[in-house]
Amino acid sequence: MKCVICKHGETRPGRATLTFTRDGTTLVVKGVPADICANCGEEYVDEATTARLLRYEG
Ligand SMILES: [Zn+2]
C-alpha cells in the first residue's frame, strides 16, 4: 500500500520493533510482522497483532 506518512513510498512486508509501556514497565517486542515504508521507514502493524501483543502477559 501507499505510505500515508510520506505519501511517496510503498510499504513492504517486514519486521518491526514495538515498544509498549504498561504498568510502569517498558516492554519491547522484536520481530513483529509489519508493513514497512521503503521510503521513510514508517511501520504499519495491523490492529489484530497489536491487540494480541497488548494482551500478552508473560
Ligand atoms: Zn513513508
N, CA, C, O and the ligand as a Tripos MOL2 file, in Angstrom:
@<TRIPOS>MOLECULE
protein
  233   231    59     0     0
PROTEIN
NO_CHARGES

@<TRIPOS>ATOM
      1 N           0.8450   -1.2020    0.0000 N.3       1 MET1
      2 CA          0.0000    0.0000    0.0000 C.3       1 MET1
      3 C           0.8770    1.2490    0.0000 C.2       1 MET1
      4 O           2.0770    1.1790    0.2660 O.2       1 MET1
      5 N           0.2640    2.3870   -0.3010 N.am      2 LYS2
      6 CA          0.9940    3.6510   -0.3030 C.3       2 LYS2
      7 C           1.1090    4.1770    1.1280 C.2       2 LYS2
      8 O           0.1400    4.1800    1.8860 O.2       2 LYS2
      9 N           2.3130    4.6210    1.4750 N.am      3 CYS3
     10 CA          2.5430    5.1580    2.8100 C.3       3 CYS3
     11 C           1.7690    6.4620    3.0110 C.2       3 CYS3
     12 O           1.8290    7.3600    2.1710 O.2       3 CYS3
     13 N           1.0460    6.5620    4.1210 N.am      4 VAL4
     14 CA          0.2610    7.7700    4.3700 C.3       4 VAL4
     15 C           1.0850    8.8630    5.0510 C.2       4 VAL4
     16 O           0.6390   10.0050    5.1600 O.2       4 VAL4
     17 N           2.2850    8.5110    5.5080 N.am      5 ILE5
     18 CA          3.1320    9.4930    6.1900 C.3       5 ILE5
     19 C           3.8810   10.3470    5.1770 C.2       5 ILE5
     20 O           3.7790   11.5740    5.1970 O.2       5 ILE5
     21 N           4.6320    9.7040    4.2940 N.am      6 CYS6
     22 CA          5.4300   10.4660    3.3320 C.3       6 CYS6
     23 C           4.7290   10.5930    1.9750 C.2       6 CYS6
     24 O           5.0990   11.4280    1.1490 O.2       6 CYS6
     25 N           3.7150    9.7550    1.7610 N.am      7 LYS7
     26 CA          2.9030    9.8130    0.5430 C.3       7 LYS7
     27 C           3.7030    9.5150   -0.7130 C.2       7 LYS7
     28 O           3.2570    9.8150   -1.8200 O.2       7 LYS7
     29 N           4.8770    8.9270   -0.5510 N.am      8 HIS8
     30 CA          5.6880    8.5800   -1.7120 C.3       8 HIS8
     31 C           6.0470    7.1060   -1.7400 C.2       8 HIS8
     32 O           6.0010    6.4520   -2.7820 O.2       8 HIS8
     33 N           6.4080    6.5970   -0.5640 N.am      9 GLY9
     34 CA          6.9040    5.2300   -0.5040 C.3       9 GLY9
     35 C           5.7960    4.2010   -0.6130 C.2       9 GLY9
     36 O           4.6270    4.4790   -0.3460 O.2       9 GLY9
     37 N           6.1990    3.0020   -1.0160 N.am     10 GLU10
     38 CA          5.3150    1.8470   -0.9670 C.3      10 GLU10
     39 C           5.7480    0.9920    0.2190 C.2      10 GLU10
     40 O           6.9410    0.8570    0.4910 O.2      10 GLU10
     41 N           4.7870    0.4200    0.9170 N.am     11 THR11
     42 CA          5.1420   -0.4330    2.0470 C.3      11 THR11
     43 C           5.4660   -1.8380    1.5640 C.2      11 THR11
     44 O           4.9350   -2.3240    0.5650 O.2      11 THR11
     45 N           6.3500   -2.4610    2.3080 N.am     12 ARG12
     46 CA          6.7690   -3.8270    2.0250 C.3      12 ARG12
     47 C           6.6600   -4.6420    3.3120 C.2      12 ARG12
     48 O           6.8600   -4.1080    4.4030 O.2      12 ARG12
     49 N           6.3490   -5.9160    3.1920 N.am     13 PRO13
     50 CA          6.3050   -6.7510    4.4000 C.3      13 PRO13
     51 C           7.6800   -6.8270    5.0430 C.2      13 PRO13
     52 O           8.6960   -6.9790    4.3650 O.2      13 PRO13
     53 N           7.6870   -6.7180    6.3590 N.am     14 GLY14
     54 CA          8.9620   -6.7850    7.0730 C.3      14 GLY14
     55 C           8.7110   -7.0450    8.5420 C.2      14 GLY14
     56 O           7.6540   -7.5370    8.9360 O.2      14 GLY14
     57 N           9.7020   -6.7050    9.3430 N.am     15 ARG15
     58 CA          9.6120   -6.9170   10.7870 C.3      15 ARG15
     59 C           9.8650   -5.6020   11.5050 C.2      15 ARG15
     60 O          10.7660   -4.8430   11.1480 O.2      15 ARG15
     61 N           9.0600   -5.3470   12.5160 N.am     16 ALA16
     62 CA          9.1820   -4.1120   13.2790 C.3      16 ALA16
     63 C           9.5350   -4.4280   14.7280 C.2      16 ALA16
     64 O           9.3570   -5.5510   15.2010 O.2      16 ALA16
     65 N          10.0360   -3.4190   15.4120 N.am     17 THR17
     66 CA         10.2390   -3.4990   16.8550 C.3      17 THR17
     67 C           9.2590   -2.5530   17.5230 C.2      17 THR17
     68 O           9.2680   -1.3510   17.2570 O.2      17 THR17
     69 N           8.4120   -3.0940   18.3940 N.am     18 LEU18
     70 CA          7.3960   -2.2840   19.0570 C.3      18 LEU18
     71 C           7.7600   -2.0980   20.5220 C.2      18 LEU18
     72 O           8.3290   -2.9880   21.1540 O.2      18 LEU18
     73 N           7.4230   -0.9330   21.0480 N.am     19 THR19
     74 CA          7.6520   -0.6530   22.4570 C.3      19 THR19
     75 C           6.3270   -0.2850   23.1050 C.2      19 THR19
     76 O           5.6270    0.6140   22.6400 O.2      19 THR19
     77 N           5.9910   -0.9740   24.1670 N.am     20 PHE20
     78 CA          4.7820   -0.6880   24.9290 C.3      20 PHE20
     79 C           5.1790   -0.2900   26.3330 C.2      20 PHE20
     80 O           6.1590   -0.7950   26.8820 O.2      20 PHE20
     81 N           4.4050    0.6260   26.9160 N.am     21 THR21
     82 CA          4.5850    0.9300   28.3250 C.3      21 THR21
     83 C           3.3180    0.5140   29.0580 C.2      21 THR21
     84 O           2.2120    0.9290   28.7120 O.2      21 THR21
     85 N           3.5020   -0.3010   30.0600 N.am     22 ARG22
     86 CA          2.3570   -0.8860   30.7320 C.3      22 ARG22
     87 C           2.6820   -1.0420   32.2100 C.2      22 ARG22
     88 O           3.6720   -1.6730   32.5780 O.2      22 ARG22
     89 N           1.8500   -0.4680   33.0350 N.am     23 ASP23
     90 CA          2.0470   -0.5700   34.4810 C.3      23 ASP23
     91 C           3.4580   -0.1720   34.8860 C.2      23 ASP23
     92 O           4.0540   -0.7750   35.7800 O.2      23 ASP23
     93 N           3.9830    0.8450   34.2240 N.am     24 GLY24
     94 CA          5.2990    1.3370   34.5740 C.3      24 GLY24
     95 C           6.4450    0.5080   34.0380 C.2      24 GLY24
     96 O           7.6100    0.7860   34.3250 O.2      24 GLY24
     97 N           6.1200   -0.5050   33.2640 N.am     25 THR25
     98 CA          7.1470   -1.3650   32.6910 C.3      25 THR25
     99 C           7.1810   -1.1680   31.1920 C.2      25 THR25
    100 O           6.1380   -1.1460   30.5400 O.2      25 THR25
    101 N           8.3700   -1.0260   30.6460 N.am     26 THR26
    102 CA          8.5100   -0.9150   29.2080 C.3      26 THR26
    103 C           8.7850   -2.2880   28.6190 C.2      26 THR26
    104 O           9.7180   -2.9910   29.0080 O.2      26 THR26
    105 N           7.9410   -2.6340   27.6700 N.am     27 LEU27
    106 CA          8.0490   -3.9360   27.0330 C.3      27 LEU27
    107 C           8.4490   -3.7310   25.5780 C.2      27 LEU27
    108 O           7.7680   -3.0210   24.8380 O.2      27 LEU27
    109 N           9.5410   -4.3460   25.1720 N.am     28 VAL28
    110 CA          9.9970   -4.2490   23.7940 C.3      28 VAL28
    111 C           9.7640   -5.5870   23.1090 C.2      28 VAL28
    112 O          10.2140   -6.6310   23.5820 O.2      28 VAL28
    113 N           9.0630   -5.5370   22.0030 N.am     29 VAL29
    114 CA          8.7660   -6.7530   21.2570 C.3      29 VAL29
    115 C           9.4270   -6.6400   19.8910 C.2      29 VAL29
    116 O           9.1170   -5.7430   19.1070 O.2      29 VAL29
    117 N          10.3340   -7.5560   19.6210 N.am     30 LYS30
    118 CA         11.0630   -7.5270   18.3520 C.3      30 LYS30
    119 C          10.4880   -8.5560   17.3830 C.2      30 LYS30
    120 O           9.8840   -9.5490   17.7890 O.2      30 LYS30
    121 N          10.6870   -8.2960   16.1080 N.am     31 GLY31
    122 CA         10.2980   -9.2660   15.0910 C.3      31 GLY31
    123 C           8.8120   -9.3500   14.8590 C.2      31 GLY31
    124 O           8.2930  -10.3960   14.4700 O.2      31 GLY31
    125 N           8.1130   -8.2350   15.1000 N.am     32 VAL32
    126 CA          6.6730   -8.2120   14.8750 C.3      32 VAL32
    127 C           6.3990   -8.0490   13.3750 C.2      32 VAL32
    128 O           6.9600   -7.1530   12.7430 O.2      32 VAL32
    129 N           5.5450   -8.9010   12.7990 N.am     33 PRO33
    130 CA          5.2300   -8.7350   11.3770 C.3      33 PRO33
    131 C           4.6050   -7.3690   11.1250 C.2      33 PRO33
    132 O           3.6840   -6.9620   11.8340 O.2      33 PRO33
    133 N           5.0980   -6.6710   10.1270 N.am     34 ALA34
    134 CA          4.5980   -5.3350    9.8490 C.3      34 ALA34
    135 C           4.8440   -4.9930    8.3840 C.2      34 ALA34
    136 O           5.6710   -5.6110    7.7150 O.2      34 ALA34
    137 N           4.1130   -4.0040    7.9070 N.am     35 ASP35
    138 CA          4.4190   -3.4220    6.6010 C.3      35 ASP35
    139 C           5.2760   -2.1910    6.8530 C.2      35 ASP35
    140 O           4.9180   -1.3420    7.6690 O.2      35 ASP35
    141 N           6.3800   -2.0910    6.1760 N.am     36 ILE36
    142 CA          7.3250   -1.0070    6.4220 C.3      36 ILE36
    143 C           7.5140   -0.1980    5.1520 C.2      36 ILE36
    144 O           7.7290   -0.7550    4.0750 O.2      36 ILE36
    145 N           7.4340    1.1150    5.2820 N.am     37 CYS37
    146 CA          7.6090    2.0030    4.1360 C.3      37 CYS37
    147 C           9.0500    1.9510    3.6490 C.2      37 CYS37
    148 O           9.9890    2.1050    4.4300 O.2      37 CYS37
    149 N           9.2100    1.7330    2.3520 N.am     38 ALA38
    150 CA         10.5500    1.6550    1.7820 C.3      38 ALA38
    151 C          11.2080    3.0270    1.7360 C.2      38 ALA38
    152 O          12.4290    3.1220    1.6110 O.2      38 ALA38
    153 N          10.4200    4.0830    1.8350 N.am     39 ASN39
    154 CA         10.9490    5.4380    1.7190 C.3      39 ASN39
    155 C          11.3110    6.0450    3.0700 C.2      39 ASN39
    156 O          12.4410    6.4920    3.2710 O.2      39 ASN39
    157 N          10.3460    6.0620    4.0050 N.am     40 CYS40
    158 CA         10.5830    6.7670    5.2700 C.3      40 CYS40
    159 C          10.7350    5.8300    6.4680 C.2      40 CYS40
    160 O          11.1220    6.2640    7.5530 O.2      40 CYS40
    161 N          10.4300    4.5550    6.2730 N.am     41 GLY41
    162 CA         10.6340    3.6030    7.3540 C.3      41 GLY41
    163 C           9.4780    3.4900    8.3330 C.2      41 GLY41
    164 O           9.5850    2.7900    9.3400 O.2      41 GLY41
    165 N           8.3650    4.1760    8.0460 N.am     42 GLU42
    166 CA          7.1940    4.0660    8.9130 C.3      42 GLU42
    167 C           6.7370    2.6140    8.9820 C.2      42 GLU42
    168 O           6.6970    1.9110    7.9730 O.2      42 GLU42
    169 N           6.3940    2.1820   10.1910 N.am     43 GLU43
    170 CA          5.9770    0.7970   10.3880 C.3      43 GLU43
    171 C           4.4750    0.7210   10.5940 C.2      43 GLU43
    172 O           3.9070    1.4460   11.4100 O.2      43 GLU43
    173 N           3.8460   -0.1620    9.8470 N.am     44 TYR44
    174 CA          2.4020   -0.3580    9.9710 C.3      44 TYR44
    175 C           2.1470   -1.7610   10.4950 C.2      44 TYR44
    176 O           2.3400   -2.7530    9.7920 O.2      44 TYR44
    177 N           1.7120   -1.8210   11.7390 N.am     45 VAL45
    178 CA          1.3890   -3.1120   12.3450 C.3      45 VAL45
    179 C          -0.1350   -3.2100   12.4120 C.2      45 VAL45
    180 O          -0.8040   -2.2840   12.8680 O.2      45 VAL45
    181 N          -0.6670   -4.3250   11.9600 N.am     46 ASP46
    182 CA         -2.1260   -4.4030   11.9300 C.3      46 ASP46
    183 C          -2.7090   -4.4750   13.3400 C.2      46 ASP46
    184 O          -2.0450   -4.9110   14.2800 O.2      46 ASP46
    185 N          -3.9420   -4.0450   13.4670 N.am     47 GLU47
    186 CA         -4.5480   -3.8760   14.7890 C.3      47 GLU47
    187 C          -4.7000   -5.1950   15.5280 C.2      47 GLU47
    188 O          -4.5800   -5.2410   16.7520 O.2      47 GLU47
    189 N          -4.9620   -6.2630   14.7960 N.am     48 ALA48
    190 CA         -5.1100   -7.5610   15.4480 C.3      48 ALA48
    191 C          -3.8110   -7.9800   16.1200 C.2      48 ALA48
    192 O          -3.8200   -8.5220   17.2250 O.2      48 ALA48
    193 N          -2.6980   -7.7260   15.4470 N.am     49 THR49
    194 CA         -1.3930   -8.0600   16.0090 C.3      49 THR49
    195 C          -1.1200   -7.2220   17.2500 C.2      49 THR49
    196 O          -0.6500   -7.7330   18.2670 O.2      49 THR49
    197 N          -1.4200   -5.9290   17.1550 N.am     50 THR50
    198 CA         -1.1870   -5.0440   18.2940 C.3      50 THR50
    199 C          -2.0290   -5.4690   19.4950 C.2      50 THR50
    200 O          -1.5450   -5.5070   20.6260 O.2      50 THR50
    201 N          -3.2880   -5.7850   19.2340 N.am     51 ALA51
    202 CA         -4.1870   -6.1840   20.3220 C.3      51 ALA51
    203 C          -3.6860   -7.4600   20.9960 C.2      51 ALA51
    204 O          -3.7470   -7.6000   22.2180 O.2      51 ALA51
    205 N          -3.1940   -8.3820   20.1800 N.am     52 ARG52
    206 CA         -2.7000   -9.6420   20.7340 C.3      52 ARG52
    207 C          -1.4720   -9.3820   21.6120 C.2      52 ARG52
    208 O          -1.3220   -9.9860   22.6740 O.2      52 ARG52
    209 N          -0.6110   -8.4920   21.1670 N.am     53 LEU53
    210 CA          0.5900   -8.1770   21.9380 C.3      53 LEU53
    211 C           0.2300   -7.4760   23.2530 C.2      53 LEU53
    212 O           0.8410   -7.7310   24.2910 O.2      53 LEU53
    213 N          -0.7540   -6.6050   23.1940 N.am     54 LEU54
    214 CA         -1.1270   -5.8610   24.3990 C.3      54 LEU54
    215 C          -1.7720   -6.7720   25.4300 C.2      54 LEU54
    216 O          -1.7050   -6.5040   26.6300 O.2      54 LEU54
    217 N          -2.3900   -7.8360   24.9710 N.am     55 ARG55
    218 CA         -2.9990   -8.7840   25.9150 C.3      55 ARG55
    219 C          -1.9830   -9.7610   26.4700 C.2      55 ARG55
    220 O          -2.2420  -10.4510   27.4560 O.2      55 ARG55
    221 N          -0.8330   -9.8150   25.8340 N.am     56 TYR56
    222 CA          0.1780  -10.7970   26.2190 C.3      56 TYR56
    223 C           0.6550  -10.5430   27.6470 C.2      56 TYR56
    224 O           1.0220   -9.4250   28.0080 O.2      56 TYR56
    225 N           0.6410  -11.5750   28.4260 N.am     57 GLU57
    226 CA          1.1290  -11.4610   29.7910 C.3      57 GLU57
    227 C           2.1400  -12.5550   30.0140 C.2      57 GLU57
    228 O           1.7960  -13.7360   30.0420 O.2      57 GLU57
    229 N           3.3850  -12.1650   30.1720 N.am     58 GLY58
    230 CA          4.2970  -13.2610   30.2980 C.3      58 GLY58
    231 C           5.5920  -12.8850   30.9120 C.2      58 GLY58
    232 O           6.4670  -13.7360   31.0780 O.2      58 GLY58
    233 ZN          6.7010    6.5790    4.0540 Zn       59 ZN59
@<TRIPOS>BOND
     1     1     2 1
     2     2     3 1
     3     3     4 2
     4     3     5 am
     5     5     6 1
     6     6     7 1
     7     7     8 2
     8     7     9 am
     9     9    10 1
    10    10    11 1
    11    11    12 2
    12    11    13 am
    13    13    14 1
    14    14    15 1
    15    15    16 2
    16    15    17 am
    17    17    18 1
    18    18    19 1
    19    19    20 2
    20    19    21 am
    21    21    22 1
    22    22    23 1
    23    23    24 2
    24    23    25 am
    25    25    26 1
    26    26    27 1
    27    27    28 2
    28    27    29 am
    29    29    30 1
    30    30    31 1
    31    31    32 2
    32    31    33 am
    33    33    34 1
    34    34    35 1
    35    35    36 2
    36    35    37 am
    37    37    38 1
    38    38    39 1
    39    39    40 2
    40    39    41 am
    41    41    42 1
    42    42    43 1
    43    43    44 2
    44    43    45 am
    45    45    46 1
    46    46    47 1
    47    47    48 2
    48    47    49 am
    49    49    50 1
    50    50    51 1
    51    51    52 2
    52    51    53 am
    53    53    54 1
    54    54    55 1
    55    55    56 2
    56    55    57 am
    57    57    58 1
    58    58    59 1
    59    59    60 2
    60    59    61 am
    61    61    62 1
    62    62    63 1
    63    63    64 2
    64    63    65 am
    65    65    66 1
    66    66    67 1
    67    67    68 2
    68    67    69 am
    69    69    70 1
    70    70    71 1
    71    71    72 2
    72    71    73 am
    73    73    74 1
    74    74    75 1
    75    75    76 2
    76    75    77 am
    77    77    78 1
    78    78    79 1
    79    79    80 2
    80    79    81 am
    81    81    82 1
    82    82    83 1
    83    83    84 2
    84    83    85 am
    85    85    86 1
    86    86    87 1
    87    87    88 2
    88    87    89 am
    89    89    90 1
    90    90    91 1
    91    91    92 2
    92    91    93 am
    93    93    94 1
    94    94    95 1
    95    95    96 2
    96    95    97 am
    97    97    98 1
    98    98    99 1
    99    99   100 2
   100    99   101 am
   101   101   102 1
   102   102   103 1
   103   103   104 2
   104   103   105 am
   105   105   106 1
   106   106   107 1
   107   107   108 2
   108   107   109 am
   109   109   110 1
   110   110   111 1
   111   111   112 2
   112   111   113 am
   113   113   114 1
   114   114   115 1
   115   115   116 2
   116   115   117 am
   117   117   118 1
   118   118   119 1
   119   119   120 2
   120   119   121 am
   121   121   122 1
   122   122   123 1
   123   123   124 2
   124   123   125 am
   125   125   126 1
   126   126   127 1
   127   127   128 2
   128   127   129 am
   129   129   130 1
   130   130   131 1
   131   131   132 2
   132   131   133 am
   133   133   134 1
   134   134   135 1
   135   135   136 2
   136   135   137 am
   137   137   138 1
   138   138   139 1
   139   139   140 2
   140   139   141 am
   141   141   142 1
   142   142   143 1
   143   143   144 2
   144   143   145 am
   145   145   146 1
   146   146   147 1
   147   147   148 2
   148   147   149 am
   149   149   150 1
   150   150   151 1
   151   151   152 2
   152   151   153 am
   153   153   154 1
   154   154   155 1
   155   155   156 2
   156   155   157 am
   157   157   158 1
   158   158   159 1
   159   159   160 2
   160   159   161 am
   161   161   162 1
   162   162   163 1
   163   163   164 2
   164   163   165 am
   165   165   166 1
   166   166   167 1
   167   167   168 2
   168   167   169 am
   169   169   170 1
   170   170   171 1
   171   171   172 2
   172   171   173 am
   173   173   174 1
   174   174   175 1
   175   175   176 2
   176   175   177 am
   177   177   178 1
   178   178   179 1
   179   179   180 2
   180   179   181 am
   181   181   182 1
   182   182   183 1
   183   183   184 2
   184   183   185 am
   185   185   186 1
   186   186   187 1
   187   187   188 2
   188   187   189 am
   189   189   190 1
   190   190   191 1
   191   191   192 2
   192   191   193 am
   193   193   194 1
   194   194   195 1
   195   195   196 2
   196   195   197 am
   197   197   198 1
   198   198   199 1
   199   199   200 2
   200   199   201 am
   201   201   202 1
   202   202   203 1
   203   203   204 2
   204   203   205 am
   205   205   206 1
   206   206   207 1
   207   207   208 2
   208   207   209 am
   209   209   210 1
   210   210   211 1
   211   211   212 2
   212   211   213 am
   213   213   214 1
   214   214   215 1
   215   215   216 2
   216   215   217 am
   217   217   218 1
   218   218   219 1
   219   219   220 2
   220   219   221 am
   221   221   222 1
   222   222   223 1
   223   223   224 2
   224   223   225 am
   225   225   226 1
   226   226   227 1
   227   227   228 2
   228   227   229 am
   229   229   230 1
   230   230   231 1
   231   231   232 2
@<TRIPOS>SUBSTRUCTURE
     1 MET1         2 RESIDUE 1 A MET
     2 LYS2         6 RESIDUE 1 A LYS
     3 CYS3        10 RESIDUE 1 A CYS
     4 VAL4        14 RESIDUE 1 A VAL
     5 ILE5        18 RESIDUE 1 A ILE
     6 CYS6        22 RESIDUE 1 A CYS
     7 LYS7        26 RESIDUE 1 A LYS
     8 HIS8        30 RESIDUE 1 A HIS
     9 GLY9        34 RESIDUE 1 A GLY
    10 GLU10       38 RESIDUE 1 A GLU
    11 THR11       42 RESIDUE 1 A THR
    12 ARG12       46 RESIDUE 1 A ARG
    13 PRO13       50 RESIDUE 1 A PRO
    14 GLY14       54 RESIDUE 1 A GLY
    15 ARG15       58 RESIDUE 1 A ARG
    16 ALA16       62 RESIDUE 1 A ALA
    17 THR17       66 RESIDUE 1 A THR
    18 LEU18       70 RESIDUE 1 A LEU
    19 THR19       74 RESIDUE 1 A THR
    20 PHE20       78 RESIDUE 1 A PHE
    21 THR21       82 RESIDUE 1 A THR
    22 ARG22       86 RESIDUE 1 A ARG
    23 ASP23       90 RESIDUE 1 A ASP
    24 GLY24       94 RESIDUE 1 A GLY
    25 THR25       98 RESIDUE 1 A THR
    26 THR26      102 RESIDUE 1 A THR
    27 LEU27      106 RESIDUE 1 A LEU
    28 VAL28      110 RESIDUE 1 A VAL
    29 VAL29      114 RESIDUE 1 A VAL
    30 LYS30      118 RESIDUE 1 A LYS
    31 GLY31      122 RESIDUE 1 A GLY
    32 VAL32      126 RESIDUE 1 A VAL
    33 PRO33      130 RESIDUE 1 A PRO
    34 ALA34      134 RESIDUE 1 A ALA
    35 ASP35      138 RESIDUE 1 A ASP
    36 ILE36      142 RESIDUE 1 A ILE
    37 CYS37      146 RESIDUE 1 A CYS
    38 ALA38      150 RESIDUE 1 A ALA
    39 ASN39      154 RESIDUE 1 A ASN
    40 CYS40      158 RESIDUE 1 A CYS
    41 GLY41      162 RESIDUE 1 A GLY
    42 GLU42      166 RESIDUE 1 A GLU
    43 GLU43      170 RESIDUE 1 A GLU
    44 TYR44      174 RESIDUE 1 A TYR
    45 VAL45      178 RESIDUE 1 A VAL
    46 ASP46      182 RESIDUE 1 A ASP
    47 GLU47      186 RESIDUE 1 A GLU
    48 ALA48      190 RESIDUE 1 A ALA
    49 THR49      194 RESIDUE 1 A THR
    50 THR50      198 RESIDUE 1 A THR
    51 ALA51      202 RESIDUE 1 A ALA
    52 ARG52      206 RESIDUE 1 A ARG
    53 LEU53      210 RESIDUE 1 A LEU
    54 LEU54      214 RESIDUE 1 A LEU
    55 ARG55      218 RESIDUE 1 A ARG
    56 TYR56      222 RESIDUE 1 A TYR
    57 GLU57      226 RESIDUE 1 A GLU
    58 GLY58      230 RESIDUE 1 A GLY
    59 ZN59       233 GROUP 0 **** ****
